[in-house]
Amino acid sequence: MSARTTTTTTTTTVHTVVDSPLGPLTLVADDGRLAALYMTAQRHLPPDARLGQTVPADDPVFADAVRELGEYFAGERTSFDLDLAPRGSDFQRAVWLRLREIPFGVTTTYGTIAADLGLAPSASRAVGAAVGRNPLGVVVPCHRVVGASGALTGYAGGLDRKVWLLEHEGVLV
């Protein structure tokens, strides 16, 4: 008879709330890595219990995220260089990784992302669902994805915030 070894992994999850031009943003970190950025009244918010303990906004775990968000909103930063740990399926994480490649001030479509991932055009709906579940809005720029006709489609943080972000990036004038 062999002995079984069980390994238990404990994740330390903490969160804080910071002000922004989009309203309050809830930042969530898992083991020191940014796992989520949620906007007020955002769709697909997890239960409060999944946000972990509340820490002050100046907690070192959030220092880089707070600084880079401030630079972005001030027009001094066009991309983020943060250690991320989003929670999602392999497919969702593949879509979110592709979102990070969309340059500042540029938009793309759900169908283009599907094609970039080697998927059939019919996968654009699945891509749209994954984009809508992006837990790192702004940092992982799902606001840069538009419909095939160029029309602004839904945004989990609210269409008004998508418009603000695209105006901020000079896409909409």
C-alpha positions in Angstrom: 0.0 0.0 0.0 1.4 3.4 -0.9 1.0 6.6 1.0 -0.9 9.5 -0.5 0.3 13.0 -0.1 -2.3 15.7 -0.3 -1.1 19.2 -1.1 -3.4 22.1 -0.1 -2.9 25.4 -1.9 -4.0 28.4 0.0 -4.5 31.6 -2.0 -4.4 35.0 -0.2 -7.0 37.2 -1.8 -7.3 40.9 -0.9 -9.1 43.9 -2.4 -9.2 47.6 -2.2 -11.3 50.4 -3.8 -9.7 53.3 -5.7 -11.3 56.4 -7.3 -11.1 56.9 -11.1 -12.8 58.9 -13.8 -15.0 55.8 -14.3 -16.1 55.9 -10.7 -14.8 53.6 -7.9 -12.8 50.6 -9.1 -12.4 47.5 -6.9 -9.0 45.9 -7.4 -8.6 42.3 -6.3 -5.2 40.5 -5.9 -4.5 36.8 -5.5 -1.1 36.1 -3.9 0.2 39.5 -4.9 -1.0 39.4 -8.5 -3.8 41.5 -9.9 -6.7 39.2 -10.5 -9.6 41.6 -11.1 -10.7 45.1 -11.6 -14.4 45.7 -11.2 -16.5 48.8 -11.8 -19.6 49.7 -9.9 -22.6 47.9 -11.1 -20.5 45.8 -13.5 -22.1 42.6 -14.9 -20.7 39.3 -13.7 -19.5 40.6 -10.3 -18.5 37.8 -8.0 -19.9 37.5 -4.5 -18.2 39.8 -2.0 -16.7 36.8 -0.2 -14.6 36.1 -3.3 -13.0 39.6 -3.0 -11.0 38.7 0.1 -10.1 40.9 2.9 -10.2 44.7 2.4 -6.8 46.5 2.6 -6.0 50.2 2.2 -5.5 51.5 -1.3 -1.8 52.2 -0.5 -1.1 48.6 0.4 2.1 47.5 -1.4 0.2 44.7 -3.2 -1.7 47.3 -5.2 1.1 49.9 -5.6 1.9 49.2 -9.3 -1.7 48.8 -10.3 -2.7 52.1 -8.7 0.3 53.9 -10.2 -0.3 52.5 -13.7 -4.0 53.2 -13.6 -3.3 56.8 -12.5 -0.9 57.2 -15.4 -3.4 55.7 -17.9 -6.2 58.0 -16.8 -3.8 61.0 -16.9 -2.9 60.2 -20.5 0.7 59.2 -19.6 0.4 55.4 -20.2 -0.9 53.5 -23.2 -0.4 49.9 -21.9 -0.1 48.1 -18.6 2.9 46.1 -17.3 1.3 44.3 -14.4 1.6 40.7 -13.1 -2.0 39.4 -13.8 -3.8 36.4 -12.4 -7.3 36.4 -13.9 -9.6 33.6 -13.0 -11.2 31.9 -16.0 -11.3 28.9 -18.3 -8.4 28.2 -20.7 -10.5 29.6 -23.6 -11.3 32.7 -21.7 -7.7 33.3 -20.7 -6.7 32.8 -24.4 -9.2 35.5 -25.4 -8.0 37.8 -22.6 -4.4 37.3 -23.6 -5.3 38.3 -27.2 -7.1 41.4 -25.8 -3.8 42.6 -24.3 -2.3 42.7 -27.8 -4.8 45.3 -29.0 -2.9 48.6 -29.1 -4.0 51.8 -27.4 -6.3 53.8 -29.7 -7.1 50.8 -31.9 -10.3 48.7 -32.1 -10.9 45.2 -33.4 -13.9 42.9 -33.8 -15.0 39.7 -32.1 -14.7 38.0 -35.5 -11.1 39.1 -35.9 -10.2 37.8 -32.5 -11.8 34.5 -33.4 -9.7 34.3 -36.6 -6.6 35.3 -34.7 -7.2 32.4 -32.4 -7.6 30.0 -35.3 -11.4 29.7 -34.8 -14.2 29.7 -37.3 -16.1 32.9 -37.8 -19.1 31.4 -36.0 -16.9 31.4 -32.8 -17.3 35.2 -32.6 -20.2 34.7 -30.2 -18.1 32.6 -27.9 -15.3 35.2 -28.1 -17.9 37.8 -27.2 -19.0 35.8 -24.2 -15.3 35.5 -23.0 -14.7 39.2 -23.6 -17.8 40.0 -21.5 -16.4 37.9 -18.7 -13.0 39.7 -18.7 -12.4 40.4 -15.0 -9.7 43.0 -15.7 -11.5 45.8 -17.6 -9.3 48.7 -18.6 -6.1 46.8 -17.9 -7.1 44.0 -20.3 -8.7 46.3 -22.9 -12.0 44.7 -23.8 -13.4 48.2 -24.4 -11.4 48.1 -27.7 -13.6 45.3 -29.2 -16.5 46.4 -31.4 -19.1 44.8 -33.5 -18.3 43.7 -37.1 -19.9 46.9 -38.4 -17.8 49.0 -36.1 -20.8 49.6 -33.8 -20.2 49.8 -30.1 -21.6 46.7 -28.5 -22.2 45.9 -24.9 -19.6 46.4 -22.2 -19.8 44.7 -18.8 -18.8 48.0 -17.2 -21.6 49.9 -19.0 -21.7 51.3 -22.5 -21.1 54.9 -21.1 -17.8 53.7 -19.7 -16.8 52.1 -23.0 -17.5 55.4 -24.7 -15.4 57.3 -22.2 -12.5 54.9 -22.6 -12.6 55.0 -26.4 -12.8 58.8 -26.3 -9.9 58.9 -23.8 -7.9 56.8 -26.3 -8.9 59.1 -29.2 -10.9 56.4 -31.0 -14.1 58.3 -30.7 -14.1 62.1 -31.1 
